[in-house]
Amino acid sequence: MSRSLDTLVIGAGISGLAYAHARGPDADLAVVEASDSTGGWVCTERGVWDGEGGELRYERGPEALRSGSPEVVALFSELALELVPAPRSAHKRFLCHRGKLVALTPLSFLSSPLLSWGGKLRMLGEFRRDPRVALGGSLAEFVRHRFGQEVVESLLDPFVSGVWAGDPEQLSLRATFPDLARMVEEHGSVTKALFKRKRDGAASAAPGLCKPRGGMGSLTRALAESLLPRLRLSTPVESLRRQGARFRVIAGGELFDCARVVVATSARAAAERLGEVSPEASRELATISFESLACVIHAWPRERVAHPLDGFGYLVPSREKRLHLGTLFSSSIDPGCAPRGTVLLRTLLGGARHPEVAEMSDPEILAIVEREVFPLLGLSGNPPWSRVLRYRSVLPRYDLAHPARLDAVDLALARIPGLHLLGNYLRGIGVPALIEAGRALAKQHARGGAQEPRRAGGLEPAG
């Protein structure tokens, strides 16, 4: 016995859910998920605040969204979900500089201690750099050539650790920020390109921070509910084969006969699934490296925190020689996530700098937070509530081989009509990028069009 379908979606993370929802309620499809829950890392959890008997709400994955994506706005409208803007103060960022937190704002650039006067002048002279240099290498190489080594160490390095938990010397410019390379190719410099956009009226205010009411998990729950009864949990895929012009998939002991398969899993899971149907794509995906993180969620009575927490959080440059990457001010971003008079913080540790941290014991990780974070934020005593989480091999590394790797995957899948990939190892790691990719592919399939190239696109730092 087999079930005949137009489309089988493998994986119920944000990519697979966004794709399946965008196909509409009448689409002949099913979504199968190996685990017993949906959303992947886009998940909101709760804890009991012992001090006041209230509830804490914390994110396992992305902390918030940026509001600039029309596709994200459209999706929330379709789901009748409310996007709640973060307080204005939460837009401020801090950097750790010589053991203290320094606010990072455009208006304070000239007076900021983050760069020397020589470094600031070097940065302002970006338009003088040779536009033919450093376009095919690492992100660090590009920024070093155009803006200077101080910018790499003081600004780029912590930014990369905050978004990718990575090393800018290892990340490909073309994979992470292809728009920057195009700016230089088309206008001769990033500065000239930005001025031209402003003159043409294309520049707009930076998108603000927001998140669904009730936390990021509200989005994945609503998507899952919209797909019932076409969504099946605890249904692992056992085999994926090509037979003629169709696919035969065994999942949860059931045989699916499909015209199209969308694999929306992690890169490693996709490599395993594609082993028989596309060995070439499977081999390429298996070469992707990943970063691992540890995370400490900690809650405090407000009076035991000296810092005003008037921002999104802070990041730590490598040169500060610390094991943690930064701390998010969760209750400043979403005041409803903690009881009144309580603050919720989220410290990230490890990444490419110190992958060993993810394998440390809970007491060892908590000791790092006490040693490194407490003095920066003026935390007194011990947190009445804390949780230690680990994210092993969760963030794909867009390394120098990544553009060629994706080209090879595209070439391999072009020979197999009906087989498609979605995931954070392709277009971008942020939730908006994943939603946009899923919805774009769904619209093409609804029109009967071919799959668009799977190339890295715009990334979403908040995600």
Secondary structure as a PSIPRED ss2 file (coil, helix, strand):
# PSIPRED VFORMAT (PSIPRED V4.0)

   1 M C   1.000  0.000  0.000
   2 S E   0.000  0.000  1.000
   3 R E   0.000  0.000  1.000
   4 S E   0.000  0.000  1.000
   5 L E   0.000  0.000  1.000
   6 D E   0.000  0.000  1.000
   7 T E   0.000  0.000  1.000
   8 L E   0.000  0.000  1.000
   9 V E   0.000  0.000  1.000
  10 I E   0.000  0.000  1.000
  11 G C   1.000  0.000  0.000
  12 A C   1.000  0.000  0.000
  13 G E   0.000  0.000  1.000
  14 I H   0.000  1.000  0.000
  15 S H   0.000  1.000  0.000
  16 G H   0.000  1.000  0.000
  17 L H   0.000  1.000  0.000
  18 A H   0.000  1.000  0.000
  19 Y H   0.000  1.000  0.000
  20 A H   0.000  1.000  0.000
  21 H H   0.000  1.000  0.000
  22 A H   0.000  1.000  0.000
  23 R C   1.000  0.000  0.000
  24 G C   1.000  0.000  0.000
  25 P C   1.000  0.000  0.000
  26 D C   1.000  0.000  0.000
  27 A C   1.000  0.000  0.000
  28 D C   1.000  0.000  0.000
  29 L E   0.000  0.000  1.000
  30 A E   0.000  0.000  1.000
  31 V E   0.000  0.000  1.000
  32 V E   0.000  0.000  1.000
  33 E C   1.000  0.000  0.000
  34 A C   1.000  0.000  0.000
  35 S C   1.000  0.000  0.000
  36 D C   1.000  0.000  0.000
  37 S C   1.000  0.000  0.000
  38 T C   1.000  0.000  0.000
  39 G E   0.000  0.000  1.000
  40 G C   1.000  0.000  0.000
  41 W C   1.000  0.000  0.000
  42 V C   1.000  0.000  0.000
  43 C C   1.000  0.000  0.000
  44 T E   0.000  0.000  1.000
  45 E E   0.000  0.000  1.000
  46 R E   0.000  0.000  1.000
  47 G E   0.000  0.000  1.000
  48 V E   0.000  0.000  1.000
  49 W E   0.000  0.000  1.000
  50 D C   1.000  0.000  0.000
  51 G C   1.000  0.000  0.000
  52 E C   1.000  0.000  0.000
  53 G C   1.000  0.000  0.000
  54 G E   0.000  0.000  1.000
  55 E E   0.000  0.000  1.000
  56 L E   0.000  0.000  1.000
  57 R E   0.000  0.000  1.000
  58 Y E   0.000  0.000  1.000
  59 E E   0.000  0.000  1.000
  60 R C   1.000  0.000  0.000
  61 G C   1.000  0.000  0.000
  62 P C   1.000  0.000  0.000
  63 E C   1.000  0.000  0.000
  64 A C   1.000  0.000  0.000
  65 L E   0.000  0.000  1.000
  66 R E   0.000  0.000  1.000
  67 S C   1.000  0.000  0.000
  68 G C   1.000  0.000  0.000
  69 S C   1.000  0.000  0.000
  70 P H   0.000  1.000  0.000
  71 E H   0.000  1.000  0.000
  72 V H   0.000  1.000  0.000
  73 V H   0.000  1.000  0.000
  74 A H   0.000  1.000  0.000
  75 L H   0.000  1.000  0.000
  76 F H   0.000  1.000  0.000
  77 S H   0.000  1.000  0.000
  78 E H   0.000  1.000  0.000
  79 L H   0.000  1.000  0.000
  80 A C   1.000  0.000  0.000
  81 L C   1.000  0.000  0.000
  82 E C   1.000  0.000  0.000
  83 L E   0.000  0.000  1.000
  84 V E   0.000  0.000  1.000
  85 P E   0.000  0.000  1.000
  86 A C   1.000  0.000  0.000
  87 P C   1.000  0.000  0.000
  88 R H   0.000  1.000  0.000
  89 S H   0.000  1.000  0.000
  90 A H   0.000  1.000  0.000
  91 H H   0.000  1.000  0.000
  92 K C   1.000  0.000  0.000
  93 R E   0.000  0.000  1.000
  94 F E   0.000  0.000  1.000
  95 L E   0.000  0.000  1.000
  96 C E   0.000  0.000  1.000
  97 H E   0.000  0.000  1.000
  98 R C   1.000  0.000  0.000
  99 G C   1.000  0.000  0.000
 100 K E   0.000  0.000  1.000
 101 L E   0.000  0.000  1.000
 102 V E   0.000  0.000  1.000
 103 A E   0.000  0.000  1.000
 104 L E   0.000  0.000  1.000
 105 T C   1.000  0.000  0.000
 106 P H   0.000  1.000  0.000
 107 L H   0.000  1.000  0.000
 108 S H   0.000  1.000  0.000
 109 F C   1.000  0.000  0.000
 110 L C   1.000  0.000  0.000
 111 S C   1.000  0.000  0.000
 112 S C   1.000  0.000  0.000
 113 P C   1.000  0.000  0.000
 114 L C   1.000  0.000  0.000
 115 L C   1.000  0.000  0.000
 116 S C   1.000  0.000  0.000
 117 W H   0.000  1.000  0.000
 118 G H   0.000  1.000  0.000
 119 G H   0.000  1.000  0.000
 120 K H   0.000  1.000  0.000
 121 L H   0.000  1.000  0.000
 122 R H   0.000  1.000  0.000
 123 M H   0.000  1.000  0.000
 124 L H   0.000  1.000  0.000
 125 G C   1.000  0.000  0.000
 126 E H   0.000  1.000  0.000
 127 F H   0.000  1.000  0.000
 128 R H   0.000  1.000  0.000
 129 R C   1.000  0.000  0.000
 130 D C   1.000  0.000  0.000
 131 P C   1.000  0.000  0.000
 132 R C   1.000  0.000  0.000
 133 V C   1.000  0.000  0.000
 134 A C   1.000  0.000  0.000
 135 L C   1.000  0.000  0.000
 136 G C   1.000  0.000  0.000
 137 G C   1.000  0.000  0.000
 138 S E   0.000  0.000  1.000
 139 L H   0.000  1.000  0.000
 140 A H   0.000  1.000  0.000
 141 E H   0.000  1.000  0.000
 142 F H   0.000  1.000  0.000
 143 V H   0.000  1.000  0.000
 144 R H   0.000  1.000  0.000
 145 H H   0.000  1.000  0.000
 146 R H   0.000  1.000  0.000
 147 F H   0.000  1.000  0.000
 148 G C   1.000  0.000  0.000
 149 Q H   0.000  1.000  0.000
 150 E H   0.000  1.000  0.000
 151 V H   0.000  1.000  0.000
 152 V H   0.000  1.000  0.000
 153 E H   0.000  1.000  0.000
 154 S H   0.000  1.000  0.000
 155 L H   0.000  1.000  0.000
 156 L H   0.000  1.000  0.000
 157 D H   0.000  1.000  0.000
 158 P H   0.000  1.000  0.000
 159 F H   0.000  1.000  0.000
 160 V H   0.000  1.000  0.000
 161 S H   0.000  1.000  0.000
 162 G H   0.000  1.000  0.000
 163 V H   0.000  1.000  0.000
 164 W C   1.000  0.000  0.000
 165 A C   1.000  0.000  0.000
 166 G C   1.000  0.000  0.000
 167 D C   1.000  0.000  0.000
 168 P C   1.000  0.000  0.000
 169 E C   1.000  0.000  0.000
 170 Q C   1.000  0.000  0.000
 171 L E   0.000  0.000  1.000
 172 S E   0.000  0.000  1.000
 173 L H   0.000  1.000  0.000
 174 R H   0.000  1.000  0.000
 175 A H   0.000  1.000  0.000
 176 T H   0.000  1.000  0.000
 177 F C   1.000  0.000  0.000
 178 P H   0.000  1.000  0.000
 179 D H   0.000  1.000  0.000
 180 L H   0.000  1.000  0.000
 181 A H   0.000  1.000  0.000
 182 R H   0.000  1.000  0.000
 183 M H   0.000  1.000  0.000
 184 V H   0.000  1.000  0.000
 185 E H   0.000  1.000  0.000
 186 E H   0.000  1.000  0.000
 187 H H   0.000  1.000  0.000
 188 G C   1.000  0.000  0.000
 189 S C   1.000  0.000  0.000
 190 V H   0.000  1.000  0.000
 191 T H   0.000  1.000  0.000
 192 K H   0.000  1.000  0.000
 193 A H   0.000  1.000  0.000
 194 L H   0.000  1.000  0.000
 195 F H   0.000  1.000  0.000
 196 K H   0.000  1.000  0.000
 197 R H   0.000  1.000  0.000
 198 K H   0.000  1.000  0.000
 199 R H   0.000  1.000  0.000
 200 D C   1.000  0.000  0.000
 201 G C   1.000  0.000  0.000
 202 A C   1.000  0.000  0.000
 203 A C   1.000  0.000  0.000
 204 S C   1.000  0.000  0.000
 205 A C   1.000  0.000  0.000
 206 A C   1.000  0.000  0.000
 207 P C   1.000  0.000  0.000
 208 G C   1.000  0.000  0.000
 209 L E   0.000  0.000  1.000
 210 C E   0.000  0.000  1.000
 211 K E   0.000  0.000  1.000
 212 P E   0.000  0.000  1.000
 213 R C   1.000  0.000  0.000
 214 G C   1.000  0.000  0.000
 215 G C   1.000  0.000  0.000
 216 M C   1.000  0.000  0.000
 217 G H   0.000  1.000  0.000
 218 S H   0.000  1.000  0.000
 219 L H   0.000  1.000  0.000
 220 T H   0.000  1.000  0.000
 221 R H   0.000  1.000  0.000
 222 A H   0.000  1.000  0.000
 223 L H   0.000  1.000  0.000
 224 A H   0.000  1.000  0.000
 225 E H   0.000  1.000  0.000
 226 S H   0.000  1.000  0.000
 227 L H   0.000  1.000  0.000
 228 L C   1.000  0.000  0.000
 229 P C   1.000  0.000  0.000
 230 R C   1.000  0.000  0.000
 231 L E   0.000  0.000  1.000
 232 R E   0.000  0.000  1.000
 233 L C   1.000  0.000  0.000
 234 S C   1.000  0.000  0.000
 235 T C   1.000  0.000  0.000
 236 P C   1.000  0.000  0.000
 237 V E   0.000  0.000  1.000
 238 E E   0.000  0.000  1.000
 239 S E   0.000  0.000  1.000
 240 L E   0.000  0.000  1.000
 241 R E   0.000  0.000  1.000
 242 R E   0.000  0.000  1.000
 243 Q E   0.000  0.000  1.000
 244 G C   1.000  0.000  0.000
 245 A C   1.000  0.000  0.000
 246 R E   0.000  0.000  1.000
 247 F E   0.000  0.000  1.000
 248 R E   0.000  0.000  1.000
 249 V E   0.000  0.000  1.000
 250 I E   0.000  0.000  1.000
 251 A E   0.000  0.000  1.000
 252 G C   1.000  0.000  0.000
 253 G C   1.000  0.000  0.000
 254 E E   0.000  0.000  1.000
 255 L E   0.000  0.000  1.000
 256 F E   0.000  0.000  1.000
 257 D E   0.000  0.000  1.000
 258 C E   0.000  0.000  1.000
 259 A E   0.000  0.000  1.000
 260 R E   0.000  0.000  1.000
 261 V E   0.000  0.000  1.000
 262 V E   0.000  0.000  1.000
 263 V E   0.000  0.000  1.000
 264 A C   1.000  0.000  0.000
 265 T C   1.000  0.000  0.000
 266 S C   1.000  0.000  0.000
 267 A H   0.000  1.000  0.000
 268 R H   0.000  1.000  0.000
 269 A H   0.000  1.000  0.000
 270 A H   0.000  1.000  0.000
 271 A H   0.000  1.000  0.000
 272 E H   0.000  1.000  0.000
 273 R H   0.000  1.000  0.000
 274 L C   1.000  0.000  0.000
 275 G C   1.000  0.000  0.000
 276 E C   1.000  0.000  0.000
 277 V C   1.000  0.000  0.000
 278 S C   1.000  0.000  0.000
 279 P H   0.000  1.000  0.000
 280 E H   0.000  1.000  0.000
 281 A H   0.000  1.000  0.000
 282 S H   0.000  1.000  0.000
 283 R H   0.000  1.000  0.000
 284 E H   0.000  1.000  0.000
 285 L H   0.000  1.000  0.000
 286 A C   1.000  0.000  0.000
 287 T C   1.000  0.000  0.000
 288 I C   1.000  0.000  0.000
 289 S C   1.000  0.000  0.000
 290 F E   0.000  0.000  1.000
 291 E E   0.000  0.000  1.000
 292 S E   0.000  0.000  1.000
 293 L E   0.000  0.000  1.000
 294 A E   0.000  0.000  1.000
 295 C E   0.000  0.000  1.000
 296 V E   0.000  0.000  1.000
 297 I E   0.000  0.000  1.000
 298 H E   0.000  0.000  1.000
 299 A E   0.000  0.000  1.000
 300 W E   0.000  0.000  1.000
 301 P E   0.000  0.000  1.000
 302 R H   0.000  1.000  0.000
 303 E H   0.000  1.000  0.000
 304 R H   0.000  1.000  0.000
 305 V E   0.000  0.000  1.000
 306 A C   1.000  0.000  0.000
 307 H C   1.000  0.000  0.000
 308 P C   1.000  0.000  0.000
 309 L C   1.000  0.000  0.000
 310 D C   1.000  0.000  0.000
 311 G C   1.000  0.000  0.000
 312 F C   1.000  0.000  0.000
 313 G E   0.000  0.000  1.000
 314 Y E   0.000  0.000  1.000
 315 L E   0.000  0.000  1.000
 316 V C   1.000  0.000  0.000
 317 P C   1.000  0.000  0.000
 318 S H   0.000  1.000  0.000
 319 R H   0.000  1.000  0.000
 320 E H   0.000  1.000  0.000
 321 K C   1.000  0.000  0.000
 322 R C   1.000  0.000  0.000
 323 L C   1.000  0.000  0.000
 324 H E   0.000  0.000  1.000
 325 L E   0.000  0.000  1.000
 326 G E   0.000  0.000  1.000
 327 T E   0.000  0.000  1.000
 328 L E   0.000  0.000  1.000
 329 F C   1.000  0.000  0.000
 330 S H   0.000  1.000  0.000
 331 S H   0.000  1.000  0.000
 332 S H   0.000  1.000  0.000
 333 I H   0.000  1.000  0.000
 334 D C   1.000  0.000  0.000
 335 P H   0.000  1.000  0.000
 336 G H   0.000  1.000  0.000
 337 C H   0.000  1.000  0.000
 338 A C   1.000  0.000  0.000
 339 P C   1.000  0.000  0.000
 340 R C   1.000  0.000  0.000
 341 G C   1.000  0.000  0.000
 342 T E   0.000  0.000  1.000
 343 V E   0.000  0.000  1.000
 344 L E   0.000  0.000  1.000
 345 L E   0.000  0.000  1.000
 346 R E   0.000  0.000  1.000
 347 T E   0.000  0.000  1.000
 348 L E   0.000  0.000  1.000
 349 L E   0.000  0.000  1.000
 350 G E   0.000  0.000  1.000
 351 G C   1.000  0.000  0.000
 352 A C   1.000  0.000  0.000
 353 R C   1.000  0.000  0.000
 354 H C   1.000  0.000  0.000
 355 P H   0.000  1.000  0.000
 356 E H   0.000  1.000  0.000
 357 V H   0.000  1.000  0.000
 358 A H   0.000  1.000  0.000
 359 E H   0.000  1.000  0.000
 360 M C   1.000  0.000  0.000
 361 S C   1.000  0.000  0.000
 362 D H   0.000  1.000  0.000
 363 P H   0.000  1.000  0.000
 364 E H   0.000  1.000  0.000
 365 I H   0.000  1.000  0.000
 366 L H   0.000  1.000  0.000
 367 A H   0.000  1.000  0.000
 368 I H   0.000  1.000  0.000
 369 V H   0.000  1.000  0.000
 370 E H   0.000  1.000  0.000
 371 R H   0.000  1.000  0.000
 372 E H   0.000  1.000  0.000
 373 V H   0.000  1.000  0.000
 374 F H   0.000  1.000  0.000
 375 P H   0.000  1.000  0.000
 376 L H   0.000  1.000  0.000
 377 L H   0.000  1.000  0.000
 378 G C   1.000  0.000  0.000
 379 L E   0.000  0.000  1.000
 380 S C   1.000  0.000  0.000
 381 G C   1.000  0.000  0.000
 382 N C   1.000  0.000  0.000
 383 P C   1.000  0.000  0.000
 384 P C   1.000  0.000  0.000
 385 W E   0.000  0.000  1.000
 386 S E   0.000  0.000  1.000
 387 R E   0.000  0.000  1.000
 388 V E   0.000  0.000  1.000
 389 L E   0.000  0.000  1.000
 390 R E   0.000  0.000  1.000
 391 Y E   0.000  0.000  1.000
 392 R E   0.000  0.000  1.000
 393 S E   0.000  0.000  1.000
 394 V E   0.000  0.000  1.000
 395 L E   0.000  0.000  1.000
 396 P E   0.000  0.000  1.000
 397 R C   1.000  0.000  0.000
 398 Y C   1.000  0.000  0.000
 399 D E   0.000  0.000  1.000
 400 L C   1.000  0.000  0.000
 401 A C   1.000  0.000  0.000
 402 H H   0.000  1.000  0.000
 403 P H   0.000  1.000  0.000
 404 A H   0.000  1.000  0.000
 405 R H   0.000  1.000  0.000
 406 L H   0.000  1.000  0.000
 407 D H   0.000  1.000  0.000
 408 A H   0.000  1.000  0.000
 409 V H   0.000  1.000  0.000
 410 D H   0.000  1.000  0.000
 411 L H   0.000  1.000  0.000
 412 A H   0.000  1.000  0.000
 413 L H   0.000  1.000  0.000
 414 A H   0.000  1.000  0.000
 415 R C   1.000  0.000  0.000
 416 I C   1.000  0.000  0.000
 417 P C   1.000  0.000  0.000
 418 G C   1.000  0.000  0.000
 419 L E   0.000  0.000  1.000
 420 H E   0.000  0.000  1.000
 421 L E   0.000  0.000  1.000
 422 L C   1.000  0.000  0.000
 423 G C   1.000  0.000  0.000
 424 N C   1.000  0.000  0.000
 425 Y C   1.000  0.000  0.000
 426 L C   1.000  0.000  0.000
 427 R C   1.000  0.000  0.000
 428 G C   1.000  0.000  0.000
 429 I C   1.000  0.000  0.000
 430 G C   1.000  0.000  0.000
 431 V H   0.000  1.000  0.000
 432 P H   0.000  1.000  0.000
 433 A H   0.000  1.000  0.000
 434 L H   0.000  1.000  0.000
 435 I H   0.000  1.000  0.000
 436 E H   0.000  1.000  0.000
 437 A H   0.000  1.000  0.000
 438 G H   0.000  1.000  0.000
 439 R H   0.000  1.000  0.000
 440 A H   0.000  1.000  0.000
 441 L H   0.000  1.000  0.000
 442 A H   0.000  1.000  0.000
 443 K H   0.000  1.000  0.000
 444 Q H   0.000  1.000  0.000
 445 H H   0.000  1.000  0.000
 446 A H   0.000  1.000  0.000
 447 R H   0.000  1.000  0.000
 448 G C   1.000  0.000  0.000
 449 G C   1.000  0.000  0.000
 450 A C   1.000  0.000  0.000
 451 Q C   1.000  0.000  0.000
 452 E C   1.000  0.000  0.000
 453 P C   1.000  0.000  0.000
 454 R C   1.000  0.000  0.000
 455 R C   1.000  0.000  0.000
 456 A C   1.000  0.000  0.000
 457 G C   1.000  0.000  0.000
 458 G C   1.000  0.000  0.000
 459 L C   1.000  0.000  0.000
 460 E C   1.000  0.000  0.000
 461 P C   1.000  0.000  0.000
 462 A C   1.000  0.000  0.000
 463 G C   1.000  0.000  0.000
